[in-house]
């Protein structure tokens, strides 16, 4: 990758890593739907396996369509390079596998995406890995959990669905001081709103399923690293474990990526207006949105993010039952998990995604019975507000 981030994000999402095809001039990156690549000679094959000419060998090890997507996101995140994965979880587990050795310890944000926690507790624990899940917005709470075996600090900010922020610069300083790797799941912000590598993180993870693809039609992931040595280590693990991305999947994400900056702009404007509307609604008890001046971490959001995002959560006066009633009443907003799509998506964690989690554990993570999560989409704002208003009065 020889390009760097130098232009407006509106330009980079369209052009970074996506120059016209050198073989044909095709303006849209072609789908190189081939599992294997022929060598012109035995000598060329030998050079390629020795990593000397940078050419392609086999799609699990690298593919030109997938490479275009990796370069594009790496430029947007100011990374040394990117690694596209079959899903966001393939990105998460590749990072865990590459960084953690037997009996290692990690510290992570308590409210991380559920599977990012479950996979440690149920699977990596079999190899002696231990994890502490803490409120990483409190840097002293993180420091207290450090052990001589701690290798990884794994942060999600803003966290899901509480929208609580973690100070990435403070985590980076702590990680440097103690020789830890700092990985940030940047899915909620996308590279348009937050660039953790610029704030000192070593690794960034994205579920491309969300904002970067943005159309509720692809599952995918990406890992970015700041330093060449760590990128190499991650690449080796990914190629061996096999969680790489398919070229057809990569092409769809490249197509979604072109409008990422536009989509973030519109959805973010909608989210700010929806947050203000909900805040003034008599049936709404509270609203979590980092863009509201009353949000306890509004200043931190301003200092590490370039915008406040499109995700918000709010609490209903009527608690659990009101949440269920609202879910049955929405018409425009899709009652669905996932986030970051052109469609507005709404869900009630206490009766849906977190119904199986004991109440005490749920509430410790900030997921109260009255909490509704909304991923604001790109529809006309008036239509979103009208749908929320009619569902709230149901
Ligand atoms: N990281 C975050 C922050 C996520 O929200 C998700 C999925 C993942 C990683 C995993 O990515 P995937 O493998 O699904 O591409 N979040 C989901 C959610 O909030 N509802 O459904 C999935």
Boltz pocket constraint, residues with backbone or C-beta under 6 A from the ligand:
constraints:
  - pocket:
      binder: B
      contacts: [[A, 87], [A, 88], [A, 89], [A, 90], [A, 113], [A, 156], [A, 160], [A, 185], [A, 187], [A, 188], [A, 206], [A, 207], [A, 208], [A, 209], [A, 219], [A, 220], [A, 221], [A, 337], [A, 338], [A, 339]]
      max_distance: 6.0
